Amino acid sequence: MNTRISTLFILFLALATLLPVNLFAAPKQELIYVVNHEADLFDPGITGETYAVPIIVNAFEGLVKIDKAGALVPAAAESWEISDDGLEYTFSLRKGAKWSDGKPLTAADFVFAWTRVLKPETGSKYAEMLFYIKNGKQYYKGEVDEKALGFSAIDNHTIKMTLESPTPYMLQLMTFWVYFPVRKDIVEKNPDGWARKPETYIGNGPFQTTEMNLGQSVVFKKNENYWRADQVKLEKLTIRLIPEMATALIAMEAGDVDGIENVPPAEIPRLQVENDNFVVIPGLGTTYYLMNNQHKPLDDIRVRKALSLAIDRRQLIEHVLQSGDEPAFAIVPYGLSFNGKDFREEGGGYGLTESAQVEQAKALLAEAGYPNGEGFPVLHFKYSSGTIIKKIVEALQQMWKQALNIDFKVSSSEWKVYYPEIQNGDYDIAQMGWGADYAHPMTFLDIFLTNGPNNHTFWASPEYDKFVALSKETTDIGKSVEFMHKAEDVLMNDMAILPLFHRSYAMMMGQHVKGWYRSSLGFIYFEDAYLE
């Protein structure tokens, strides 16, 4: 060895012995992720709260799931077969699959979970998502018994499922948490409390709950019984609650936490420039405002179109939201592709543009009998409490005043008061929106079916219902997409809603955190995450 190199090497070794040992150690695989809301319920068969998602999708796993690339991939099921007529699905569970406590995961666990969801007394918020299964709706209504349900366990590792009619997006539906398994012995022993205790919150996902600290955090450890346990690198995952986004951001910038699910909108312009940890993820969600189509003068299509045309969506996004959202001209967002074509791009914008079309809006309002807003009644504009929502409402109020010379009475209330009023039609204009439950346009189109449980516009169209039904019935993807476009055409040409913007997720994650991903549905997964 060269004498100079040898001397330097010895000097390096000498210095290394004086430095702290942990300078050379790999970082602890412990991650802290901050959320701003705590769900009331973490039971995957019952909850309707998206706030529960970070907990549920890391503790449980369905038969199939969406991967980082947005592709549908096997999960608890290693494979499946679909009959030629699209009615029968046969799923094969992974051999050796287990619950986090080591007990075998079986086909009977899925049968129990799905049957439970379809029992009205369970109170599942998404029971209707299992109505695609043969006799699911009839069982829910008490018209048939359990034996008539279109799913069964052929053996411990095989599930057979029969549908009411061909459903091209059935596998996408099954990525939703209402299709996740739960354990019969645990649930039946404590139906109301099992999902609130770490010792009974037994799942089949990559992580196992160790602590549930009400109002503070949920703590996980790696689930050693997960079928991909050898690829799960995190030893500890903490989902920490910090209600205020500004406080969460302070913790993030101080290095006290590794990631936060939201950032204050006012901070987005700064973070885009200054902070490499800032991330914007396109989402499958649309914020739209309701118009009560049965209230005068909103029962006039010309009035509805005038209100929509008078909105400057780009100004709303850049100056009010200060976000990475995209202007919305229809209900279905970007990011859903069929045969290489994006559904939204192919569907168009129904005459709406990013900026307001004031003259066209004025002309329509005058044609409806309200020239320059004269004689237009003061309508009631309702919204649920929230700083950002308040700013949107105030901006719309100002746009309509300036463009159309019309006024609105505005009021707000907490969601638990607000939503029942909207369901009862006690409003003229109201704030609303929808985030996709599964990656398919039907999750948005289903909303506006006649008498649909989420159709609060009180708008109805037999033609719309027909096209939605035709789309669901065919196994031809091209035809299905064609019918969905026709359905959306009916909805948007009638301007039954006020589309505002398609959502994105503005969040932060440390550059040292690798392998995590957040899907376009907003679900965040840590099974492949690690700290570098």
TORDRENDO-490941 format. One line per 4 residues: their letters; for each residue z, y, x of C-alpha. Coordinates in steps of 0.5 Angstrom, whole numbers. Each point is the difference from the previous one (the first is absolute). Layout:
TORDRENDO-490941
a> Z Y X ~ ... $
END
This chain:
TORDRENDO-490941
mntr> 0 0 0 ~ -2 7 3 ~ 7 3 2 ~ -1 7 -4 $
istl> -1 -4 -6 ~ 6 -5 1 ~ 4 6 1 ~ -2 3 -6 $
filf> 1 -6 -4 ~ 7 -1 3 ~ 2 7 -2 ~ -3 -1 -7 $
lala> 5 -6 -1 ~ 6 4 3 ~ -1 6 -5 ~ -1 -5 -6 $
tllp> 7 -3 1 ~ 3 7 -1 ~ -4 1 -6 ~ 3 -2 -7 $
vnlf> -2 -7 -2 ~ -3 2 -7 ~ -5 5 3 ~ -4 -7 2 $
aapk> 2 -3 -7 ~ -5 -1 -6 ~ 2 4 -6 ~ 5 -3 -5 $
qeli> -4 -2 -6 ~ 3 4 -5 ~ -3 5 -4 ~ 2 5 -5 $
yvvn> -4 2 -6 ~ 2 6 -5 ~ -2 0 -7 ~ 2 6 -5 $
head> 2 -4 -6 ~ 4 -6 -2 ~ -3 -5 -5 ~ 5 -2 -6 $
lfdp> -2 -7 1 ~ -3 -4 5 ~ -2 -6 -4 ~ -7 -1 1 $
gitg> -1 -4 -7 ~ 3 6 -4 ~ -1 7 4 ~ -5 5 -1 $
etya> 2 5 5 ~ -4 1 6 ~ 6 2 4 ~ 2 -7 0 $
vpii> -6 -2 4 ~ 2 1 7 ~ 6 -5 -1 ~ -4 -5 -5 $
vnaf> -7 -1 5 ~ 4 -1 6 ~ 5 -5 -3 ~ -5 -4 -5 $
eglv> -7 -2 0 ~ -5 -3 -5 ~ -5 -5 0 ~ -5 5 3 $
kidk> 0 7 3 ~ -4 6 3 ~ 0 0 8 ~ -1 6 4 $
agal> -7 1 -1 ~ 0 0 -7 ~ -2 -8 -1 ~ 3 -5 -5 $
vpaa> 3 -5 5 ~ 4 -6 -1 ~ 8 1 0 ~ 5 -5 -3 $
aesw> -6 -4 -3 ~ -5 -3 6 ~ -6 -1 -4 ~ -2 0 -7 $
eisd> -6 -2 -4 ~ -3 3 -6 ~ -4 -4 -6 ~ -8 2 -1 $
dgle> 2 3 -6 ~ 5 5 3 ~ 6 -3 -5 ~ 4 -5 5 $
ytfs> 3 2 6 ~ 3 -5 4 ~ 5 2 6 ~ 3 -4 6 $
lrkg> 6 2 3 ~ 2 0 7 ~ 3 -6 2 ~ 7 1 3 $
akws> 0 7 -4 ~ 8 2 -1 ~ 4 5 -3 ~ 4 4 5 $
dgkp> 6 -4 -1 ~ -4 -6 2 ~ -1 -4 -6 ~ -7 -2 -2 $
ltaa> -5 5 -4 ~ -3 -4 -5 ~ -6 1 -5 ~ 6 -1 -5 $
dfvf> 3 7 2 ~ -6 4 -2 ~ 0 -4 -6 ~ 7 2 -2 $
awtr> -2 7 3 ~ -6 1 -5 ~ 3 -3 -6 ~ 6 5 1 $
vlkp> -4 6 0 ~ -3 -2 -6 ~ 6 0 -4 ~ 1 6 -4 $
etgs> 8 0 1 ~ -1 0 8 ~ -3 7 -1 ~ -5 0 5 $
kyae> -4 7 1 ~ -6 -4 2 ~ 0 -6 -5 ~ -7 2 -2 $
mlfy> -3 -1 7 ~ 1 -8 -2 ~ -4 1 -7 ~ -6 -2 4 $
ikng> 3 -7 0 ~ -2 -5 -5 ~ 5 1 -6 ~ 4 5 4 $
kqyy> 0 5 -5 ~ 1 -5 -6 ~ 6 -2 4 ~ 3 7 1 $
kgev> -1 1 -8 ~ 3 -7 -2 ~ -6 -3 -3 ~ 0 -6 5 $
deka> 5 -4 4 ~ 1 0 8 ~ -4 -7 0 ~ -6 4 -2 $
lgfs> 0 5 6 ~ -6 0 4 ~ 3 -2 7 ~ 4 -6 2 $
aidn> 2 -4 6 ~ -4 -5 2 ~ 5 -3 5 ~ 4 4 5 $
htik> -6 3 4 ~ -5 1 -6 ~ 0 6 -5 ~ -6 -1 -5 $
mtle> -1 7 -4 ~ -5 1 -6 ~ -2 6 -3 ~ -2 3 -7 $
sptp> -6 2 3 ~ -4 1 7 ~ 4 6 3 ~ -4 2 7 $
ymlq> 6 3 3 ~ 5 -5 -2 ~ 2 -1 7 ~ 1 8 2 $
lmtf> 4 0 -6 ~ 4 -6 3 ~ 2 4 6 ~ 5 4 -5 $
wvyf> 7 -1 1 ~ 1 -3 -8 ~ -4 -6 3 ~ 5 -1 5 $
pvrk> 5 -6 0 ~ 7 0 -1 ~ 5 -6 0 ~ 3 -3 -6 $
dive> 7 -2 2 ~ 1 7 3 ~ -3 4 -6 ~ 4 -4 -6 $
knpd> 6 0 4 ~ 0 8 0 ~ -6 3 -4 ~ 3 7 0 $
gwar> 3 0 7 ~ -4 -4 5 ~ -5 5 2 ~ 6 5 2 $
kpet> 3 -5 5 ~ -2 -2 7 ~ 3 -7 0 ~ -4 -1 -7 $
yign> -7 4 2 ~ -3 -6 2 ~ -8 1 1 ~ -5 -4 4 $
gpfq> -3 6 4 ~ 0 2 7 ~ 7 3 0 ~ 7 -2 -3 $
ttem> 5 5 -3 ~ 7 1 4 ~ 2 6 -3 ~ -1 4 -7 $
nlgq> 4 7 1 ~ -1 3 -7 ~ -2 8 1 ~ -1 -2 8 $
svvf> -4 -5 2 ~ -3 -7 0 ~ 0 -4 6 ~ -4 -7 2 $
kkne> 0 -5 5 ~ -6 -4 2 ~ -1 -6 -5 ~ 0 -6 5 $
nywr> -2 -4 -6 ~ -7 4 -1 ~ -6 -4 1 ~ -2 5 5 $
adqv> 7 1 3 ~ -3 -1 7 ~ -4 6 0 ~ 5 5 -3 $
klek> 3 4 5 ~ 5 5 -3 ~ 7 -3 0 ~ 3 6 -4 $
ltir> -3 4 -5 ~ 3 6 -4 ~ -2 3 -6 ~ 4 6 0 $
lipe> 0 5 -6 ~ 0 8 2 ~ -2 3 -7 ~ -2 7 3 $
mata> -7 0 3 ~ 2 5 5 ~ 7 -3 2 ~ -4 -6 1 $
liam> -5 4 5 ~ 5 2 4 ~ 3 -7 1 ~ -7 -2 2 $
eagd> -2 6 5 ~ 7 -1 3 ~ -2 -7 1 ~ 6 -3 -4 $
vdgi> -5 -4 -4 ~ -6 -4 1 ~ -4 2 -6 ~ 0 4 -7 $
envp> -4 -1 -6 ~ -1 7 -2 ~ 0 7 3 ~ 1 6 -3 $
paei> -7 3 -2 ~ 1 7 3 ~ 1 -3 7 ~ -6 -4 0 $
prlq> -5 5 3 ~ 5 1 6 ~ 1 -8 1 ~ -8 -1 0 $
vend> 0 5 6 ~ 6 -2 3 ~ 3 -7 -1 ~ -4 -6 2 $
nfvv> 5 -4 -5 ~ -3 3 -6 ~ -5 -5 -4 ~ -4 1 -6 $
ipgl> -2 -6 -4 ~ -5 0 -5 ~ 3 -3 -7 ~ -2 -3 -6 $
gtty> 3 5 -5 ~ -2 6 -4 ~ 4 6 -3 ~ -3 2 -7 $
ylmn> 3 4 -5 ~ 0 -2 -7 ~ -3 4 -6 ~ 3 -3 -7 $
nqhk> -7 -1 -3 ~ 3 0 -7 ~ 3 7 0 ~ -5 6 -1 $
pldd> -3 3 3 ~ 0 -6 5 ~ -4 -4 -5 ~ -6 4 2 $
irvr> -4 -3 6 ~ -2 7 2 ~ 7 3 1 ~ 2 -6 4 $
kals> -6 1 4 ~ 1 7 1 ~ 7 -1 2 ~ -3 -5 6 $
laid> -5 4 2 ~ 5 6 1 ~ 4 -4 5 ~ -1 2 8 $
rrql> 2 -7 2 ~ -2 2 8 ~ 5 6 -1 ~ 5 -5 -3 $
iehv> 0 -5 6 ~ 0 5 5 ~ 4 6 -2 ~ 5 -4 -5 $
lqsg> 1 -7 2 ~ -2 2 8 ~ -2 -8 0 ~ -5 -5 2 $
depa> -2 -1 -7 ~ -7 0 -3 ~ -3 3 -6 ~ 0 -4 -6 $
faiv> -6 0 -5 ~ 1 -6 -3 ~ 6 -5 -1 ~ -2 -6 5 $
pygl> 1 2 7 ~ -4 -1 6 ~ 1 -6 5 ~ -2 -6 -5 $
sfng> -6 -3 2 ~ -5 -5 -3 ~ -6 -3 3 ~ 1 6 6 $
kdfr> 0 5 -5 ~ 6 5 -2 ~ 1 0 -7 ~ 2 7 0 $
eegg> -6 3 4 ~ -4 -5 -5 ~ 3 3 -6 ~ -1 8 2 $
gygl> 4 6 -2 ~ -2 1 -8 ~ -2 7 1 ~ 7 2 4 $
tesa> 0 3 7 ~ 5 2 5 ~ 0 7 -2 ~ 1 3 -7 $
qveq> -6 1 -4 ~ 3 6 -4 ~ -7 3 -4 ~ -1 -7 -3 $
akal> 7 -1 -2 ~ 0 7 -3 ~ -6 -2 -4 ~ 3 -7 -2 $
laea> 6 4 -3 ~ -4 5 -3 ~ -4 -5 -4 ~ 6 -4 -2 $
gypn> 2 7 -4 ~ 4 3 6 ~ -4 6 3 ~ 4 2 6 $
gegf> 6 -4 -2 ~ 1 4 -7 ~ 3 -4 -5 ~ 2 -5 5 $
pvlh> 7 -3 -2 ~ 6 0 5 ~ 0 -7 2 ~ 6 -4 2 $
fkys> -1 -2 8 ~ 6 -6 2 ~ 1 -3 6 ~ 6 -4 4 $
sgti> 5 4 4 ~ -3 0 8 ~ -1 6 4 ~ -8 -2 2 $
ikki> -1 -2 -7 ~ 3 7 -2 ~ -5 4 5 ~ -6 -4 -3 $
veal> 2 2 -7 ~ 0 7 2 ~ -6 0 3 ~ -4 -3 -6 $
qqmw> 3 5 -4 ~ -2 6 4 ~ -7 -3 1 ~ -1 -1 -8 $
kqal> 3 7 -1 ~ -5 3 5 ~ -6 -4 -2 ~ 1 -1 -7 $
nidf> 5 5 -2 ~ 5 -5 -4 ~ 7 -1 1 ~ 5 -6 0 $
kvss> 7 -1 -2 ~ 3 -4 6 ~ 6 -4 0 ~ 3 -6 5 $
sewk> 5 -5 -1 ~ 2 -7 4 ~ -4 -6 0 ~ 4 -4 -5 $
vyyp> 0 6 -5 ~ -7 2 1 ~ -4 -7 0 ~ 3 -2 -7 $
eiqn> -3 7 -3 ~ -7 -1 3 ~ 0 -7 -3 ~ 2 3 -6 $
gdyd> -6 5 0 ~ 5 6 1 ~ -4 4 4 ~ -7 4 1 $
iaqm> -1 -1 7 ~ 4 -4 5 ~ 0 -2 7 ~ -1 -8 1 $
gwga> -4 -4 5 ~ -1 -7 2 ~ 1 -4 7 ~ -4 -7 0 $
dyah> 4 -6 -2 ~ -6 -4 4 ~ -6 1 3 ~ -5 1 -5 $
pmtf> -3 5 -5 ~ 3 -4 -6 ~ 7 3 2 ~ -2 7 -2 $
ldif> -5 -2 -6 ~ 5 -4 -3 ~ 4 6 -1 ~ -4 3 -6 $
ltng> -1 -6 -4 ~ 1 2 -8 ~ 8 -1 -1 ~ 1 -2 7 $
pnnh> 7 1 2 ~ -2 5 6 ~ -5 4 -4 ~ 4 6 -2 $
tfwa> -6 4 -1 ~ -1 -2 -7 ~ -7 -1 1 ~ -4 -6 -2 $
spey> -7 -3 0 ~ -3 -6 -3 ~ -5 0 5 ~ 4 1 6 $
dkfv> 4 -6 -2 ~ -6 -4 -1 ~ -3 2 7 ~ 7 -2 3 $
alsk> 0 -7 -3 ~ -7 -1 2 ~ 2 1 7 ~ 6 -5 0 $
ettd> -4 -5 -3 ~ -6 -1 4 ~ 1 -4 7 ~ -6 4 3 $
igks> 3 5 4 ~ -6 5 0 ~ 0 0 -8 ~ 7 1 0 $
vefm> 0 6 4 ~ -6 3 -4 ~ 5 -1 -6 ~ 5 3 3 $
hkae> -4 6 2 ~ -2 1 -7 ~ 7 0 -3 ~ 2 5 5 $
dvlm> -6 4 -2 ~ 2 0 -7 ~ 7 2 2 ~ -2 6 5 $
ndma> -6 2 -4 ~ 5 1 -6 ~ 5 4 5 ~ 6 -4 -3 $
ilpl> 4 2 6 ~ 0 5 6 ~ -1 -3 6 ~ 3 4 6 $
fhrs> 0 -4 7 ~ 0 -7 3 ~ 7 -1 4 ~ 1 -2 7 $
yamm> 6 -1 3 ~ 3 5 5 ~ 5 -3 5 ~ 2 -1 7 $
mgqh> 1 -6 4 ~ 2 0 8 ~ -5 -1 5 ~ 4 -6 3 $
vkgw> 0 -4 -7 ~ -6 -4 0 ~ -3 -6 -5 ~ 3 3 -6 $
yrss> -5 2 -6 ~ 0 4 -7 ~ -5 -3 -5 ~ -4 5 -4 $
lgfi> 5 -2 -6 ~ 6 3 4 ~ 3 -7 2 ~ 3 1 7 $
yfed> 0 -7 4 ~ 4 -1 6 ~ -1 -7 2 ~ -5 1 6 $
ayle> 4 6 2 ~ 3 1 7 ~ 3 5 4 ~ -3 2 7 $
END
